[in-house]
Amino acid sequence: MEFNQAVDNLLVGIGDDYTRWSSPLKTDEQNMVDIKTKMIAEFRDNIKIRNGKKYVKVITGSSVWGFIAKDDGVHKGIPHKKGDVFKAAGWAAPAKWARGSIFDTNTNWFRWTGPNYL
């Protein structure tokens, strides 16, 4: 799979996880269903990427969701591969360990809130 397609798949997966988490319940009143539906659409619309030299930054709303390695390399003394995903250590830098890969067909390594803790 191509890198850009794998990134797109990750963004869709983030939105899908948020949808599962916040979907309206059968017992919700119509006004709550409308609010949750609007929130889901807004969340999906606000998942963005920003390209850097070494990483693609994934942003949800005004927060950094995580970072994706653009090439094989070493981060904080730990080797990583192209497509590895890192939690955010802050707005501008990834955390030390990779949490998953955009090329992995398994999606249990992340949630809408970010890559899972180790």
N, C-alpha and C positions, 0 to 999 in steps of 0.2 A: 504494500500500500504506500502511496506517496505521502510525504510529510504533511503537505497542506490539507489533504483529504483527512488524514488522521487527526489533525488539529480541529478541523470542522466537526468530525465525529465526536471528539471530546466536548466541544462546546454544546453540541446537541445533547450529549449524555448528561452534562451539568444541568441543562434546562429540564431534561426528562426527570432527573432526580428531584429537582425542586418541585416539579409538577406532582410527582408521587407524594412528596412530603406535605404539600399544601392544597391538594385537590379538595374540592367541596365534598362534604359528607351528604349522604342521603337524608340525614336529619336536619341539615342546614336550611334556614329560611332563605327565600329568594334573594334578599338583600345581601346575605352573607355569601351566597353562591356568586353573585355579581362582583362583590369585592374580591373574593379569592381568584376568580377568573381574570379580573383586571390585574391583580398582583402577579399572577403567573405570566401574563403577556408582558408586563413591564420588566419582570426579571429577565425573561428571554431576550427582550430588546436591548437590555443593558449588559449583556455579556460581550465583552470586547477583547481584542488582542492588541498588543503593542510590540513591535519588533525591536529588539536590541541587537547588540553585536553577537552575544553568545546565547541569549535566551529570548524566547517569546514570552511576554508577560500576559497572563490571563487576568482580566479585570472584570469583576461583577459589581455593578453600581459604582461605588467610590472606594472599593476595597480590592486588594490584590488577592486573587484566588490562588495563584501559584505561578510557577515558571516551567517552561519546556525547553530542554537543551536543543540547540539547533545543530550541533555537531558533537562527535565524540570528544571527550576531553577530561580534565581533572578539575574538581571543585573542592576546595578546602582539603586537598590531599586525597580525595576519594575519586577514583575513575568513574566516569559515567558514559553512557551511549547516547547517540542522537535519539531524541524522542522521550528520554527520561523526564519524569515530572517531579518537581520539588515543591514543598510547601514554601510559603513566603517567610523569610526571616524579617522582612520589613518591606517598605514600598519599593526599594531598589535592588534587593538582593535575595537570592534563594537560600533556603536552609541547607544544611550539610548533606543529608541523605536523600537519594531518590526514593519516591514512594510508589512509583508505577511507571508505565510507559504508554504513550499514545498508540503504540503498535500492538498492544495487548488486547485481545478480544474480550478478556475478562474485565468487568467494570467495578468490581467490588473494592478497589483500592482508593476510590474517591467518593465524595458526596458533594452536594451543591455548595457546601460550606468550604470545601477545599480538599486537597489530598489527605488521606487518613494518616493518623499518627502511627508510628512504627510499633 
